[in-house]
């Protein structure tokens, strides 16, 4: 039997401090924060997806996840529906350093324009717009 993946539902990002990470993603990227489940896990919601935040100090038994999950090892791209100039102004207003951009890149659906910054754990965050 063959099948095709329809979409990404969620991903897990390992962070040093869940509170600092949730505050950054909510403030900078406008994500909604939710705590859920018996172990009070934290998730960031945006569009039809979510990011589960895995504390770096939890064990494999506490949180079944990647074998070498470490803070700062992710490279994530988020598509927004505003202009890249609005993204740049927003990041500047918040004091978030832009490491690169705006630059042209190839997205999953075609050409994008991107700027890059880092979250509190050092993960590379690409914020992109489609033309």
C-alpha positions in Angstrom: 0.0 0.0 0.0 1.2 3.5 -0.8 0.0 6.8 0.8 0.9 10.4 0.5 1.4 12.8 3.4 -1.3 15.5 3.4 0.2 18.1 5.7 2.3 18.8 8.8 0.2 18.7 11.9 2.8 19.6 14.6 6.5 19.6 15.3 8.4 19.6 18.6 11.0 22.2 19.5 13.3 21.6 22.5 13.8 24.7 24.6 15.8 25.7 27.7 12.9 27.6 29.2 9.3 27.1 28.2 8.1 30.4 29.6 10.7 32.4 27.8 10.0 30.6 24.5 6.2 31.0 24.7 6.6 34.7 25.5 8.8 35.2 22.5 6.7 33.2 20.0 3.5 34.9 21.2 5.0 38.4 21.1 7.1 38.2 18.0 5.1 35.8 15.8 1.6 36.2 17.3 1.2 32.5 18.2 -1.4 31.4 20.6 -0.2 29.5 23.7 -2.0 26.6 25.2 -1.2 24.2 28.1 -2.7 20.8 27.8 -2.7 17.2 29.0 -2.0 15.5 32.3 1.7 16.5 32.2 0.8 20.2 31.4 2.6 20.3 28.1 2.8 23.7 26.3 1.9 24.2 22.6 2.1 27.2 20.3 -0.8 27.4 17.7 -0.8 29.1 14.4 -2.9 28.5 11.3 -3.8 24.8 11.3 -0.5 23.7 13.0 1.1 23.7 16.3 4.6 23.6 17.9 5.0 21.5 21.1 7.6 22.9 23.4 9.8 20.2 24.9 11.8 21.3 28.0 15.5 20.5 27.5 15.8 19.0 31.0 13.1 16.4 30.6 13.9 12.7 30.1 13.1 10.4 27.1 10.6 8.7 29.4 8.8 12.0 30.2 8.6 13.1 26.7 9.1 10.6 23.9 11.0 12.7 21.3 14.1 12.9 19.1 17.2 11.1 20.4 19.5 14.2 20.2 16.9 17.0 20.7 18.8 20.1 21.8 17.9 23.8 22.1 19.0 25.9 19.1 19.2 23.0 16.6 16.1 24.0 14.6 15.7 25.9 11.3 12.1 26.9 10.9 10.3 28.9 8.2 7.0 30.7 8.9 4.9 32.2 6.1 3.1 35.4 7.0 0.3 37.3 5.1 1.8 40.8 5.5 4.6 42.5 3.5 8.2 41.9 4.3 8.5 45.6 5.1 5.9 45.2 7.8 7.8 42.2 9.1 11.0 44.2 9.3 9.3 47.1 11.0 7.6 44.7 13.5 10.9 43.1 14.4 12.7 46.4 14.7 9.9 47.7 17.0 10.3 44.7 19.3 14.1 44.9 19.3 14.6 41.6 17.5 17.8 41.5 15.5 17.5 40.6 11.8 20.4 38.4 10.9 19.8 38.3 7.1 17.3 39.8 4.7 15.3 40.6 3.0 16.5 37.9 0.6 14.8 35.9 -2.2 14.4 32.2 -1.5 12.4 29.2 -2.9 9.4 28.2 -0.8 7.3 25.1 -1.1 4.8 26.9 -3.4 7.3 29.1 -5.3 9.4 32.2 -4.7 9.4 33.9 -1.3 11.1 36.9 0.3 12.5 36.2 3.7 14.1 37.7 6.8 16.0 35.7 9.4 16.2 36.1 13.1 16.8 33.8 16.1 14.5 32.8 19.0 15.8 32.9 22.6 17.3 29.4 22.2 19.2 30.3 19.0 16.9 28.5 16.6 17.0 30.1 13.2 13.6 31.6 12.4 12.8 32.5 8.8 9.8 34.7 8.3 8.7 34.7 4.7 6.1 36.2 2.3 4.9 34.9 -1.0 4.7 37.5 -3.8 
